[in-house]
Amino acid sequence: MIDKNSFVFGLLLGCVVPVIGFVVVEFLFNQLTSFGLIDEVSSSTSGRRFRTLTLIAICTVLVPFNIAISKKWDQTSRGIIFPTLIYAGAWVYKFYTEITG
């Protein structure tokens, strides 16, 4: 079994949690759309919705990161940081022109 306070465990969490978060948040957005609580995706809003989905998915890693910090799992929290920075950098790179106008 992998040690909970290890750099590798943090890397694993940092890589997997945002992907799972994206799937969950996309499912929630689709369900809210089907219930009529939020507007349908049109061609003009699809890019913004995808950008929002990916940003929320990246932020889902804050939950295990906060747990690791509160339990004093320093190696795990360090491991979580690296993939999160890579995801955030990729997000900025992909949406830079849309963000800056």
JODASUL-V199749 format. One record per residue. N is the residue number from 1. RES is the residue in one small letter. OMEGA is omega in degrees with one decimal (999 if undefined). Layout:
n=N res=RES omega=OMEGA
n=N res=RES omega=OMEGA
//
This chain:
n=1 res=m omega=-178.1
n=2 res=i omega=179.9
n=3 res=d omega=-177.8
n=4 res=k omega=176.1
n=5 res=n omega=178.0
n=6 res=s omega=-179.8
n=7 res=f omega=-178.7
n=8 res=v omega=177.4
n=9 res=f omega=176.5
n=10 res=g omega=176.5
n=11 res=l omega=179.1
n=12 res=l omega=177.7
n=13 res=l omega=-178.6
n=14 res=g omega=178.8
n=15 res=c omega=-170.9
n=16 res=v omega=-174.2
n=17 res=v omega=178.1
n=18 res=p omega=178.5
n=19 res=v omega=177.0
n=20 res=i omega=177.6
n=21 res=g omega=178.0
n=22 res=f omega=-179.8
n=23 res=v omega=-178.8
n=24 res=v omega=-178.3
n=25 res=v omega=177.1
n=26 res=e omega=176.5
n=27 res=f omega=178.9
n=28 res=l omega=177.9
n=29 res=f omega=179.6
n=30 res=n omega=178.5
n=31 res=q omega=177.6
n=32 res=l omega=176.5
n=33 res=t omega=-178.6
n=34 res=s omega=176.4
n=35 res=f omega=178.9
n=36 res=g omega=-179.6
n=37 res=l omega=172.9
n=38 res=i omega=-175.2
n=39 res=d omega=174.3
n=40 res=e omega=177.7
n=41 res=v omega=174.8
n=42 res=s omega=-178.0
n=43 res=s omega=-179.5
n=44 res=s omega=-177.9
n=45 res=t omega=-176.8
n=46 res=s omega=178.8
n=47 res=g omega=178.9
n=48 res=r omega=179.9
n=49 res=r omega=178.5
n=50 res=f omega=178.6
n=51 res=r omega=178.7
n=52 res=t omega=178.4
n=53 res=l omega=-177.9
n=54 res=t omega=179.1
n=55 res=l omega=177.2
n=56 res=i omega=178.6
n=57 res=a omega=177.2
n=58 res=i omega=-178.8
n=59 res=c omega=178.9
n=60 res=t omega=179.0
n=61 res=v omega=178.2
n=62 res=l omega=179.7
n=63 res=v omega=177.9
n=64 res=p omega=177.6
n=65 res=f omega=178.7
n=66 res=n omega=177.0
n=67 res=i omega=179.3
n=68 res=a omega=178.8
n=69 res=i omega=-177.2
n=70 res=s omega=178.7
n=71 res=k omega=178.7
n=72 res=k omega=175.2
n=73 res=w omega=-174.1
n=74 res=d omega=-179.3
n=75 res=q omega=178.7
n=76 res=t omega=179.9
n=77 res=s omega=175.1
n=78 res=r omega=178.0
n=79 res=g omega=179.2
n=80 res=i omega=-174.9
n=81 res=i omega=-173.2
n=82 res=f omega=177.5
n=83 res=p omega=178.6
n=84 res=t omega=176.9
n=85 res=l omega=177.8
n=86 res=i omega=177.1
n=87 res=y omega=-179.3
n=88 res=a omega=176.7
n=89 res=g omega=177.2
n=90 res=a omega=178.5
n=91 res=w omega=179.3
n=92 res=v omega=179.3
n=93 res=y omega=-177.3
n=94 res=k omega=-173.3
n=95 res=f omega=-176.2
n=96 res=y omega=-177.5
n=97 res=t omega=177.8
n=98 res=e omega=-178.0
n=99 res=i omega=-174.5
n=100 res=t omega=173.0
n=101 res=g omega=999
//
